[in-house]
Amino acid sequence: MAGFIPTNEAAKFKNRYKNRTPKRKNRKMLTNLPNILTLSRIGAIPLLIATFYIQGPLGNWLGLGILSFAGVTDFFDGYFARAWHQQSFFGKFLDPIADKLLVSALLLMLVAFGRVPGIAVLPAVVILCREILVSGLREFLAETQVSVPVSRLAQWKTTLQLLVLGFLLVGPAGPQFGPLTTTDVGVIGLWIAAILTLTTGYDYLRIGIAHVGKLDNPDRPEDAPGGAGGEPE
């Protein structure tokens, strides 16, 4: 009969089409603007590191320009994803990772090049330890099918961190702010950011421990002491 396709040939065609579908979805996922902005934030990290090896104020100001670009992408990737209904699990997964990579890499470089003076290294250590703690907590809870979304306070924390790191990045090349140098402003902001970081870290830890307690005691009512709590707002 004309147009008849044998069953085995039809099955092969169907399987071939199914195999292509995930590739098309992955390609679309990687080419939508919000995810491109998030990926560009990760791509900016090597460029930012390279500015530390440029002598003179030029390197400081180039670094600030790249950091500013990264900060703008941190706002607009989420904005466009919501406005254009392009939110994806890939974006939710990658966005906090991009922020953590950017902040951690920049803190390490600032300390290595002596732009975080003296005892101000302590808040930098606090911020790095918190990022490791939250990342480990997310990884563990993901294995138990529990999602811990980024809270609004944590988003403001990231914004403050990027702002503070900008002051430290410019450092001695920056202007005076009354009796304070640009580095002094950055150091003060770093302590404030560390306090905010501890606050959000405690929120995530509290919720994580509550979920772990629920996993260890599945028969315990949720409203009992040690039951699973709500997500941070």
N, C-alpha and C positions, 0 to 999 in steps of 0.2 A: 504494500500500500504506500502511495506517495506520502512523504512527510513522516513516515513511521520511524521512530528511533528505538532500536533494541533496548531492552531493559538495562542491560549491563552498561551500554553506552550512556544512557540517561543518568545512571547512577554515577558514572565517572564525571560527567558534566556537572552534576549537582555537587559532588565532592570538591571538584575544582573551583566552583563558584564559592563554596563555603570557605575554602582555604584562602581565597582572595579577599573575602570580606573583612577579616580581622586586620589585614595589612592596610586596607583602605581606611579603616577606622583609626588605626595607629597613625597613618599619615595625616589624617584630618586632625587628630588630637595634637600632633606636633606642629601643625601649621596654623592653628587658630591664634589670634593676636595675644590673648591673655597668657597663654603658655609660652609664646615666643618672648614676651616681656620677662617672664620668670626665668627662662633659660638665658636670656641676655644678661640678667643679674649675675648668674653663675659665671658666664663668659667674661664679665667685667673684672672678676677677681684676679686673674693673671695680669691684666693691664694695671690694676691698682697696685699689685705687688711690684711691678716693674718700675713704678714711679719712685719707689724708695731708693732706687739706684741712680736716679737722675740728680746730679749735683745742683745745689743752689735752690732758691725759692721756686723756680720753675717746677721742680718735681712735686713740691708741696701743693701748689695750686692746681697742677694737672691731676694729682690724686684727689683733691677736693672736687674737681669737675667730674671725674669718673664716679666718685661716691655719690655725688648729687644725682647723676643719671640713674644709678642703682636705686637710690631712694625714690625717685619719681616712678620707676618701674614697679616698685613695691606697692605704690598706691594704685597705679592705673591697671595693673594686672587683675586685681580684685574688682575694681570699678567696672572695667569692660566685661569681665566674666559675668557679673550680675546684670549689667545693663543690656548685654547682648544674649543673655541666657546661654552662655558658653561655659558654665561651671562644669568641672569634671573631677573625677577622683584623682586623675593624674595631676591636675593643678593643685588640689588640696594636699596631695602628697608632697609635691615639689616645692610649693611656696615656703613653708616653714624651713625646709632643708636649705633653700637658697639663702634665706635670712641668716641661719645659723652658720653656714659656710662663710658668708661675707663678714659677719661680725667676728667670728673666731679667727679667720685669717688676718683681718686687720688688727685685732688686738695683739696677736702674736708678733706681727711685724712692727707695731708701735713699740712694744716692749723690747724687742730685739735691737731696734735702732735708738733706744734711749729716749723716746718721746713720751713715755709714761714714767715720770720721775719718782724715785724713792718709794714711799709707802703706798703711793697710788697704784702700785702693782696689785695690791690686795683686792680692790674691787674688780680689777680685770680677772683675777683668779676666780673670784666669786661668780662672775658672769660666765666664764668658761665652764666651771663645774656645774652650774645650773643647766647649761645647754646640754652637757653630757648626761646629766640626770634625767632631764625631760626626754631626750632622745631615747635613752634606754627604757624609760617607762613606756613611751609610745610603742617601741618595738615589742616589748613584752605583751602589752595589752592588745596589740594588733594580732598576735598569735592566738589570743582568746576571743577574737571577734568583738573587741570593745574599742570604740572610737573615742578619742579625746580631742575634740576640736580646739582650735586656737581661740582663746578668750579675747574679749575686747581689750581688757587691761594688758594682756600680753602683746597685742598689736601696738598699743601706745608705748609699751616698753621698748619695742623694736624701733619705733620712730625716735624715741629719746636717745637710744643707743647710737643710732646713725648720726643724729645731730651732734652728740657729744664727740663721737669719733671724728667728725668733720673738724671740730676745733683742735683736737689733738693732732690730726693729720697736717693741718696748716702749721701749727706749733709756732716756732720762732719766726716764721715768715709772716705771721699775722700781725694785726694792729694791737694797740693797747686799748683796754676797756676801763678807763679811769685808772685806778691803782693796779688792776689785774691785767696780766698778759693773756694772750689767746690760749696758751697752755694752761694757765691757772683756771680759766673758765672751763676748759675741757676736763681738768682734774676734778673740780667741784661737781660738774655734771656727771662725771663717771661714778662718784660716790652715790649721787642720787639715783642714777640708773641701777647701781648694784643693789640698793635698798628695794627698788621697784622689782628688780629681777628676783630677789629673795622672796618677795611677797607673792609673785605669780608662780614661782617655783614651789612654794609651800602649797598653793592651791592645787596645782597639778599632783603633787605628792600625796596630799590628803585624799584626793579623789582616787588616785591609783591604789593607795593602801586599802581604801574602802572596797574597791573592785576585787583586789586580791583576797581580802577577808571574805567576800561573798563567794569567791571561787573555792576557798578552803572550807567554807561552811555553807554549802548550798541550801541546807534546810533552815538556815536562820532567817527570820523575817527581815525585810529590808528596813523596817522602822526600828528594829532592835539595835542596841549599842553595837557599833562596828559594822552596821549595814551600809550598803552602797549609797553614797551621797549623790547630789546633783552635780551637773557640770558647771564649771566656772563661767560666769557671765562676763 
